[in-house]
């Protein structure tokens, strides 16, 4: 399918192909709006982290809701203090979404990103090191604020 021609039929196919990326974007916008208007800094506002409740350890995602809330208030410093990994994670997810939407618009169904085993192992090692470090006394500066 030639999506570069710009014919009305081609544009309709391109717009229809954007249904899934648009739905994901809408869900992300709604979730972000909820986090903006319902402050997760208030104790118990979103329940509890099951990992922390069961083990007493901060998981790699602990502080993530507070970090996203702080990002919606354009407070990058507070977001990084909440969870230093959330900011680059969100950036990667935005770029992945843009690539996905671009591929769908062009009528391509191939994968946007292919994550090999080395990248997967690397990410798991970073998450494990981050979790262990933020739960030790010398890495307590990484614990959620």
N, CA, C and O of each residue as an XYZ file, in Angstrom:
580
protein
N       0.853     -1.171      0.000
C       0.000      0.000      0.000
C       0.893      1.226      0.000
O       1.814      1.331      0.810
N       0.627      2.142     -0.896
C       1.426      3.355     -1.013
C       0.760      4.459     -0.209
O      -0.227      5.048     -0.649
N       1.301      4.735      0.969
C       0.709      5.763      1.817
C       1.300      7.127      1.549
O       0.875      8.110      2.156
N       2.271      7.212      0.655
C       2.893      8.488      0.358
C       2.119      9.277     -0.692
O       2.358     10.473     -0.860
N       1.188      8.623     -1.407
C       0.505      9.297     -2.506
C      -0.461     10.368     -2.016
O      -0.695     11.349     -2.721
N      -1.019     10.203     -0.841
C      -1.889     11.223     -0.284
C      -3.295     11.200     -0.832
O      -4.036     12.162     -0.630
N      -3.699     10.139     -1.521
C      -5.061     10.070     -2.024
C      -6.015      9.937     -0.847
O      -5.621      9.467      0.221
N      -7.275     10.349     -1.033
C      -8.232     10.237      0.080
C      -8.367      8.820      0.617
O      -8.480      8.635      1.828
N      -8.359      7.806     -0.263
C      -8.469      6.415      0.203
C      -7.257      6.027      1.031
O      -7.383      5.321      2.032
N      -6.089      6.486      0.619
C      -4.864      6.168      1.352
C      -4.876      6.846      2.711
O      -4.488      6.236      3.707
N      -5.318      8.104      2.767
C      -5.380      8.815      4.047
C      -6.366      8.139      4.992
O      -6.119      8.074      6.196
N      -7.474      7.637      4.468
C      -8.447      6.943      5.312
C      -7.847      5.685      5.901
O      -8.065      5.382      7.074
N      -7.088      4.946      5.095
C      -6.433      3.747      5.603
C      -5.426      4.135      6.678
O      -5.342      3.479      7.717
N      -4.658      5.201      6.432
C      -3.681      5.675      7.408
C      -4.337      6.079      8.712
O      -3.841      5.754      9.791
N      -5.463      6.793      8.615
C      -6.170      7.210      9.831
C      -6.739      6.011     10.574
O      -6.674      5.956     11.802
N      -7.300      5.042      9.838
C      -7.830      3.844     10.487
C      -6.731      3.061     11.180
O      -6.951      2.479     12.242
N      -5.564      3.046     10.591
C      -4.440      2.302     11.166
C      -3.958      2.938     12.464
O      -3.289      2.281     13.262
N      -4.289      4.201     12.683
C      -3.862      4.885     13.902
C      -4.790      4.623     15.089
O      -4.613      5.220     16.151
N      -5.770      3.743     14.925
C      -6.715      3.471     16.010
C      -6.050      2.976     17.280
O      -6.312      3.505     18.361
N      -5.196      1.973     17.169
C      -4.534      1.423     18.361
C      -3.577      2.434     18.995
O      -3.622      2.623     20.210
N      -2.708      3.093     18.209
C      -1.856      4.109     18.837
C      -2.665      5.241     19.467
O      -2.288      5.759     20.518
N      -3.769      5.627     18.836
C      -4.600      6.697     19.403
C      -5.240      6.244     20.711
O      -5.338      7.028     21.655
N      -5.671      4.997     20.775
C      -6.272      4.487     22.012
C      -5.242      4.444     23.139
O      -5.550      4.791     24.279
N      -4.025      4.017     22.820
C      -2.967      3.993     23.839
C      -2.649      5.410     24.301
O      -2.483      5.656     25.496
N      -2.565      6.343     23.352
C      -2.287      7.737     23.711
C      -3.407      8.303     24.583
O      -3.138      9.006     25.557
N      -4.650      8.005     24.243
C      -5.781      8.490     25.044
C      -5.721      7.917     26.455
O      -5.960      8.636     27.426
N      -5.405      6.641     26.577
C      -5.275      6.035     27.902
C      -4.167      6.681     28.710
O      -4.325      6.922     29.907
N      -3.038      6.963     28.055
C      -1.926      7.608     28.749
C      -2.295      9.013     29.189
O      -1.932      9.433     30.289
N      -3.012      9.746     28.346
C      -3.435     11.106     28.705
C      -4.393     11.067     29.884
O      -4.273     11.875     30.805
N      -5.342     10.138     29.867
C      -6.299     10.030     30.981
C      -5.575      9.657     32.276
O      -5.821     10.259     33.321
N      -4.688      8.669     32.209
C      -3.948      8.256     33.406
C      -3.086      9.399     33.938
O      -2.995      9.601     35.149
N      -2.456     10.141     33.034
C      -1.623     11.269     33.452
C      -2.480     12.365     34.063
O      -2.081     12.984     35.050
N      -3.646     12.613     33.494
C      -4.549     13.628     34.057
C      -5.011     13.220     35.453
O      -5.077     14.054     36.355
N      -5.330     11.945     35.630
C      -5.728     11.469     36.960
C      -4.589     11.692     37.948
O      -4.818     12.149     39.067
N      -3.361     11.371     37.539
C      -2.215     11.574     38.422
C      -1.962     13.047     38.691
O      -1.467     13.401     39.761
N      -2.289     13.901     37.749
C      -2.093     15.331     37.968
C      -3.090     15.874     38.988
O      -2.725     16.658     39.865
N      -4.341     15.456     38.870
C      -5.383     16.032     39.720
C      -5.588     15.302     41.038
O      -6.163     15.871     41.966
N      -5.138     14.068     41.147
C      -5.221     13.340     42.417
C      -3.798     13.050     42.873
O      -3.151     12.123     42.386
N      -3.336     13.836     43.792
C      -1.936     13.852     44.214
C      -1.535     12.548     44.910
O      -2.079     12.221     45.965
N      -0.594     11.805     44.332
C      -0.142     10.575     44.979
C       0.784     10.817     46.169
O       1.172      9.868     46.851
N       1.142     12.076     46.427
C       1.951     12.379     47.603
C       1.136     12.251     48.895
O       1.704     12.156     49.983
N      -0.183     12.250     48.773
C      -1.043     12.077     49.940
C      -1.059     10.602     50.327
O      -1.363      9.753     49.489
N      -0.741     10.282     51.571
C      -0.690      8.868     51.985
C      -2.018      8.149     51.724
O      -3.090      8.651     52.064
N      -1.924      6.978     51.122
C      -3.087      6.141     50.867
C      -3.933      6.565     49.686
O      -4.983      5.968     49.447
N      -3.514      7.575     48.939
C      -4.354      8.055     47.842
C      -4.469      7.032     46.711
O      -5.465      7.029     45.987
N      -3.478      6.173     46.551
C      -3.518      5.144     45.519
C      -3.271      3.760     46.103
O      -2.833      2.863     45.382
N      -3.531      3.572     47.347
C      -3.310      2.264     47.941
C      -1.861      2.091     48.371
O      -1.252      3.009     48.919
N      -1.321      0.920     48.121
C       0.031      0.619     48.579
C       0.754     -0.222     47.544
O       0.133     -0.827     46.670
N       2.072     -0.253     47.655
C       2.888     -1.098     46.785
C       2.922     -2.494     47.398
O       3.362     -2.645     48.538
N       2.477     -3.505     46.684
C       2.472     -4.851     47.254
C       3.872     -5.370     47.563
O       4.057     -6.101     48.536
N       4.856     -5.004     46.751
C       6.234     -5.452     47.016
C       6.721     -4.856     48.331
O       7.300     -5.558     49.160
N       6.487     -3.568     48.520
C       6.912     -2.913     49.757
C       6.137     -3.464     50.955
O       6.705     -3.665     52.028
N       4.840     -3.706     50.765
C       4.025     -4.224     51.866
C       4.475     -5.629     52.289
O       4.443     -5.950     53.477
N       4.887     -6.455     51.348
C       5.286     -7.821     51.656
C       6.742     -7.948     52.107
O       7.059     -8.778     52.959
N       7.632     -7.122     51.533
C       9.056     -7.307     51.800
C       9.700     -6.159     52.576
O      10.747     -6.345     53.196
N       9.085     -4.975     52.546
C       9.703     -3.802     53.150
C      10.766     -3.180     52.253
O      11.473     -2.264     52.674
N      10.884     -3.667     51.027
C      11.847     -3.131     50.064
C      11.116     -2.267     49.040
O      10.006     -2.584     48.614
N      11.773     -1.155     48.651
C      11.244     -0.332     47.574
C      11.478     -1.071     46.264
O      12.613     -1.446     45.968
N      10.439     -1.286     45.479
C      10.598     -1.941     44.183
C      11.097     -0.913     43.160
O      11.136      0.277     43.472
N      11.477     -1.335     41.954
C      11.974     -0.375     40.971
C      10.942      0.681     40.572
O      11.314      1.760     40.110
N       9.664      0.386     40.742
C       8.616      1.338     40.348
C       8.152      2.220     41.498
O       7.431      3.190     41.263
N       8.539      1.917     42.733
C       8.090      2.725     43.870
C       8.500      4.181     43.662
O       9.652      4.479     43.345
N       7.556      5.059     43.842
C       7.783      6.479     43.615
C       7.432      6.910     42.211
O       7.489      8.099     41.898
N       7.071      5.968     41.361
C       6.754      6.283     39.973
C       5.524      7.157     39.810
O       5.526      8.077     38.993
N       4.475      6.885     40.575
C       3.270      7.716     40.484
C       3.574      9.142     40.921
O       3.131     10.102     40.290
N       4.332      9.274     42.003
C       4.704     10.617     42.469
C       5.579     11.312     41.435
O       5.447     12.518     41.223
N       6.474     10.563     40.788
C       7.343     11.154     39.768
C       6.527     11.658     38.577
O       6.782     12.752     38.074
N       5.559     10.880     38.127
C       4.727     11.316     37.006
C       3.902     12.531     37.414
O       3.752     13.468     36.629
N       3.367     12.526     38.630
C       2.631     13.696     39.124
C       3.526     14.928     39.105
O       3.101     16.003     38.682
N       4.756     14.773     39.560
C       5.679     15.909     39.566
C       6.011     16.356     38.148
O       6.168     17.553     37.904
N       6.120     15.427     37.218
C       6.359     15.803     35.824
C       5.187     16.595     35.259
O       5.391     17.512     34.463
N       3.960     16.256     35.657
C       2.810     17.018     35.167
C       2.817     18.438     35.719
O       2.181     19.326     35.151
N       3.522     18.655     36.808
C       3.686     20.003     37.363
C       4.988     20.636     36.895
O       5.388     21.688     37.392
N       5.653     19.985     35.927
C       6.913     20.462     35.333
C       8.027     20.600     36.363
O       8.880     21.480     36.250
N       8.016     19.732     37.361
C       9.052     19.731     38.395
C       9.957     18.520     38.179
O       9.767     17.473     38.798
N      10.940     18.677     37.296
C      11.823     17.573     36.932
C      12.656     17.102     38.119
O      12.885     15.902     38.271
N      13.109     18.021     38.955
C      13.912     17.645     40.117
C      13.152     16.746     41.070
O      13.686     15.744     41.545
N      11.903     17.101     41.351
C      11.085     16.275     42.241
C      10.767     14.932     41.593
O      10.697     13.913     42.280
N      10.575     14.924     40.275
C      10.294     13.665     39.580
C      11.483     12.722     39.678
O      11.315     11.527     39.920
N      12.678     13.256     39.491
C      13.890     12.431     39.597
C      14.075     11.963     41.034
O      14.531     10.843     41.262
N      13.733     12.797     41.998
C      13.836     12.402     43.407
C      12.832     11.297     43.735
O      13.107     10.445     44.580
N      11.675     11.303     43.078
C      10.673     10.269     43.308
C      11.102      8.918     42.767
O      10.989      7.902     43.452
N      11.594      8.909     41.538
C      12.096      7.683     40.926
C      12.936      8.081     39.724
O      12.414      8.525     38.701
N      14.229      7.915     39.864
C      15.169      8.363     38.841
C      15.016      7.606     37.523
O      15.416      8.121     36.479
N      14.455      6.414     37.541
C      14.304      5.635     36.320
C      13.053      5.982     35.523
O      12.970      5.653     34.340
N      12.086      6.636     36.144
C      10.821      6.917     35.456
C      11.002      7.917     34.324
O      10.396      7.768     33.263
N      11.825      8.930     34.538
C      11.991      9.967     33.510
C      12.545      9.376     32.209
O      11.951      9.602     31.155
N      13.658      8.627     32.234
C      14.109      8.036     30.962
C      13.132      6.979     30.431
O      13.004      6.815     29.217
N      12.449      6.267     31.320
C      11.465      5.280     30.874
C      10.352      5.959     30.085
O       9.952      5.466     29.029
N       9.849      7.079     30.585
C       8.786      7.800     29.878
C       9.294      8.300     28.529
O       8.577      8.234     27.531
N      10.525      8.797     28.496
C      11.092      9.268     27.225
C      11.172      8.129     26.212
O      10.820      8.312     25.047
N      11.627      6.967     26.640
C      11.708      5.813     25.734
C      10.312      5.417     25.255
O      10.125      5.112     24.077
N       9.339      5.420     26.154
C       7.978      5.051     25.770
C       7.379      6.050     24.776
O       6.667      5.645     23.857
N       7.652      7.335     24.943
C       7.150      8.342     24.001
C       7.774      8.131     22.623
O       7.063      8.162     21.618
N       9.085      7.918     22.559
C       9.737      7.675     21.275
C       9.239      6.374     20.643
O       9.070      6.307     19.425
N       9.005      5.349     21.446
C       8.471      4.089     20.922
C       7.066      4.306     20.358
O       6.730      3.770     19.302
N       6.247      5.090     21.060
C       4.896      5.360     20.581
C       4.932      6.131     19.268
O       4.171      5.831     18.348
N       5.818      7.127     19.177
C       5.935      7.902     17.938
C       6.332      6.981     16.779
O       5.765      7.074     15.690
N       7.295      6.100     17.011
C       7.702      5.159     15.975
C       6.578      4.220     15.577
O       6.387      3.927     14.397
N       5.830      3.746     16.578
C       4.697      2.854     16.322
C       3.634      3.567     15.480
O       3.142      3.019     14.494
N       3.288      4.788     15.879
C       2.267      5.540     15.144
C       2.737      5.826     13.707
O       1.951      5.731     12.765
N       4.008      6.172     13.549
C       4.553      6.450     12.218
C       4.493      5.195     11.353
O       4.110      5.269     10.186
N       4.865      4.049     11.908
C       4.812      2.793     11.158
C       3.382      2.462     10.760
O       3.125      2.071      9.621
N       2.457      2.618     11.690
C       1.052      2.314     11.374
C       0.523      3.257     10.299
O      -0.201      2.829      9.400
N       0.879      4.542     10.385
C       0.436      5.525      9.396
C       0.934      5.142      8.004
O       0.232      5.319      7.009
N       2.148      4.617      7.954
C       2.750      4.232      6.676
C       2.255      2.870      6.199
O       2.654      2.410      5.129
N       1.394      2.224      6.975
C       0.848      0.938      6.573
C       1.761     -0.229      6.873
O       1.519     -1.343      6.407
N       2.798      0.008      7.638
C       3.738     -1.064      7.982
C       3.285     -1.741      9.263
O       2.843     -1.085     10.207
N       3.400     -3.051      9.284
C       3.000     -3.836     10.457
C       4.198     -4.488     11.132
O       4.032     -5.269     12.068
N       5.405     -4.173     10.663
C       6.594     -4.777     11.268
C       6.857     -4.141     12.631
O       6.294     -3.099     12.968
N       7.709     -4.777     13.390
C       8.018     -4.270     14.726
C       8.805     -2.978     14.631
O       9.665     -2.814     13.765
N       8.496     -2.073     15.531
C       9.217     -0.805     15.568
C      10.576     -1.015     16.216
O      11.601     -0.564     15.703
N      10.570     -1.694     17.333
C      11.804     -1.988     18.055
C      11.883     -3.486     18.292
O      10.895     -4.130     18.644
N      13.048     -4.015     18.096
C      13.284     -5.416     18.413
C      14.297     -5.430     19.544
O      15.434     -4.986     19.381
N      13.877     -5.940     20.686
C      14.738     -5.988     21.857
C      15.317     -7.392     21.951
O      14.596     -8.374     22.126
N      16.626     -7.460     21.832
C      17.306     -8.739     21.876
C      17.561     -9.188     23.300
O      17.276     -8.457     24.249
N      18.098    -10.386     23.451
C      18.343    -10.921     24.790
C      19.384    -10.117     25.573
O      19.292    -10.024     26.797
N      20.352     -9.548     24.899
C      21.367     -8.766     25.614
C      20.762     -7.516     26.236
O      21.077     -7.166     27.373
N      19.895     -6.847     25.489
C      19.232     -5.654     26.030
C      18.318     -6.050     27.188
O      18.286     -5.368     28.213
N      17.586     -7.132     27.034
C      16.700     -7.597     28.096
C      17.481     -7.897     29.372
O      17.088     -7.468     30.457
N      18.576     -8.627     29.246
C      19.405     -8.945     30.412
C      19.985     -7.666     30.992
O      20.028     -7.514     32.213
N      20.429     -6.749     30.153
C      20.969     -5.483     30.634
C      19.955     -4.686     31.428
O      20.273     -4.146     32.487
N      18.727     -4.611     30.917
C      17.666     -3.883     31.626
C      17.370     -4.560     32.963
O      17.209     -3.882     33.978
N      17.298     -5.877     32.971
C      17.031     -6.597     34.222
C      18.156     -6.384     35.237
O      17.894     -6.265     36.434
N      19.395     -6.335     34.771
C      20.519     -6.076     35.680
C      20.426     -4.670     36.249
O      20.646     -4.472     37.444
N      20.102     -3.689     35.408
C      19.954     -2.302     35.893
C      18.830     -2.227     36.923
O      18.992     -1.588     37.963
N      17.697     -2.867     36.652
C      16.577     -2.841     37.598
C      16.946     -3.517     38.920
O      16.599     -3.019     39.991
N      17.644     -4.643     38.844
C      18.050     -5.336     40.071
C      19.053     -4.498     40.854
O      18.935     -4.373     42.073
N      20.039     -3.923     40.166
C      21.029     -3.088     40.850
C      20.365     -1.855     41.466
O      20.694     -1.460     42.584
N      19.442     -1.259     40.739
C      18.715     -0.091     41.249
C      17.920     -0.461     42.501
O      17.927      0.276     43.487
N      17.236     -1.604     42.458
C      16.431     -2.045     43.595
C      17.302     -2.299     44.817
O      16.980     -1.844     45.915
N      18.391     -3.014     44.638
C      19.274     -3.316     45.768
C      19.897     -2.036     46.302
O      19.957     -1.828     47.513
N      20.362     -1.178     45.398
C      21.031      0.053     45.827
C      20.090      0.964     46.593
O      20.478      1.511     47.625
N      18.866      1.144     46.120
C      17.959      2.076     46.781
C      17.474      1.542     48.139
O      16.885      2.287     48.922
N      17.718      0.271     48.413
C      17.302     -0.317     49.683
C      18.459     -0.506     50.653
O      18.300     -1.164     51.681
N      19.614      0.059     50.344
C      20.752      0.008     51.259
C      20.981      1.398     51.844
O      20.495      2.396     51.310
N      21.716      1.451     52.934
C      21.946      2.746     53.578
C      22.762      3.681     52.690
O      22.530      4.890     52.706
N      23.706      3.159     51.920
C      24.522      4.025     51.081
C      23.835      4.405     49.781
O      24.339      5.254     49.045
N      22.704      3.800     49.485
C      21.937      4.176     48.298
C      20.576      4.739     48.646
O      19.693      4.831     47.793
N      20.410      5.118     49.908
C      19.090      5.595     50.344
C      18.654      6.873     49.631
O      17.472      7.214     49.640
N      19.598      7.579     49.018
C      19.223      8.786     48.269
C      18.379      8.439     47.048
O      17.758      9.323     46.458
N      18.347      7.151     46.655
C      17.523      6.704     45.548
C      16.115      6.282     45.987
O      15.247      6.036     45.149
N      15.896      6.201     47.296
C      14.575      5.794     47.796
C      13.558      6.875     47.469
O      13.906      8.055     47.416
N      12.315      6.491     47.250
C      11.289      7.483     46.909
C      11.121      8.510     48.028
O      11.183      8.194     49.216
N      10.907      9.745     47.597
C      10.743     10.838     48.564
C       9.310     10.900     49.014
O       8.956     11.750     49.831
